[in-house]
Amino acid sequence: MTDTQATTSYDGFTDEERAAMKERAKELKAAGRRVPRAAKADGEADVLAKIAEMAEADRVLAERVHALVKTAAPALTPRLWYGMPAYAKDGKVLCFFQSAQKFTSRYATLGFSDRAALDEGPLWPTAYALADLTPAVEDRITALLRRAVG
């Protein structure tokens, strides 16, 4: 063991992961104070505010993903999930957008939870790297969203 290893403490979570957990705790606390009817409108406002805070490259992608979700899967409810724009079905997160800056990644991610109906045999992707939104990529996202909703 080196001197650095002996003196450095590791608690299992990065600073970014701890920040995401704190954001999730705030989201749960805020959701508990909302009346059910207002939750959908407040969720959309929260998502749009979070998108507005993003760096330009991520913001452009997130705005377009938000528009695609609203068009392809209007039944999904926008909400925040660990500080990320997410979209829920029956109160459970179905998909989410993770900005590149969220966990200091080189690309943004469009992810799907286990509730998404994307099953393809014994193996299928649940997250997609987003570097650019070309018309072909938008078509693929639209198809994934429609399929995920079921």
N, C-alpha and C positions, 0 to 999 in steps of 0.2 A: 504494500500500500504506500502510495506517495504521500508527502506532507500535505498536498492539496486535498487529496481524498480524505485524509484523517481529520482535517479541520473543516471541510465543507459538509454541511448538513443537507440531506435530500429528503424532502417531505412527500415526494410522490407527485406533486402537481407543479406545473409551470405557472409563471405569473399570469399568462393568458388564460389558463384553465381556471385559476382561482378567480380571476375577474369575471369569467363566464358564469361560474357558480354564484357569485354575488349578484350578477344581473338576473339570474334565474330566481333567486330568492326575492328580489325586488318585484319581479313579474308576478310571482305567486301572491305576494302581499297585496299588490295593486289589484289583481284579479279578484281577490277575496272581498275587496271593498266595492266592486262594481255590481250594479244590478244586471241580470242576464241580458235584458234587451239592449242595454247600452254597451255591453261587452264587444259586440261585433263592430260597431262604429269606432269605439275606443281602440280596438285591436288594429283596425286599418290605420287610424291616426298614428298609433305607436309604430307600426311598420314603416309608414311613410317618413316619420321623423327619424327613425333609425337609418333608413336609406339615405336621407338627406345629410346625415353625419359622415357618411362614407367618403373615402378618397374618390376622386373623379372617375377613375377607371372602374372601380367596384360599383360606384353609384350608377353609372350608365348601365352596367350589366344588371344590377338589382332592379332598377326601374323597369327595364324591359322584361325581366323574368316576372315581376309583379304584374305587368300588363298581360303577359301570356297566361299566367294563372287565372286572372280575372276573366279572360276570354275563354280559355279552354276548360276551366274547371270553376265556374262561378259559384258552385255550391260550397267550395272551400272557404273557411273563415280565416282571414289574416290575423296573425298574432305574433308576439315575440316569443322566442324560445331560446334560452341561454344567450339573450342579447342579439339574436339573429332573426331576420324576417322569416316567418314560417307560416304554413297554411294547414289548417286542421279540418278534419272531417269528424263529425260527432264528438267534438271536444278533444280529439287526439291528433297530434301532429302527423301529417301525412308526408309533407316535404318541406324543405328549408333551403335558404340561400346563405352560404357562409362566405363572407368577403375574404379576400386574400390577406388583408391586414388583421383579421380576427385572431389568427394563430400564427401570424408571420409566415404565411405560405406564399409560394410563387404564383398561385392561381386561385381564383374564386371557385366555389364548389356548389353544385346543385345536388342536394342529397334527399333520399327518400327513407322513410322509416319502414319498419317491418309490417306496418299496416297497409302499405302501398301494394296493390295487386300487380306486381311486376314479375312474379315467379315465372321462371323458364327452366323447367327441369331441376336438376340438382345444383345449378350455379347461375347466378345473375348479378349484375352490378346494382349497387344501391346508392352510389355517388358518382358524379360526373364532374370532371375538371372543366371550367369555363374560362377560356382565354379570349374568346370573341363570339359574338352572336351574329353569325351569317344567316341568311334565309334558310339554308339547309339545317343549321343547328336549331333555329327557332321551330322549324317543322318537326324535328326530332323531339324537342322539349314538349311541344304541343301534344304529340302522340304519346309520350311518356306520361304526361299529366292525365290525359283522358283514360289511359290504361290503368294508371295508379288509382284513380277514383273508383274504377270498377263499373 
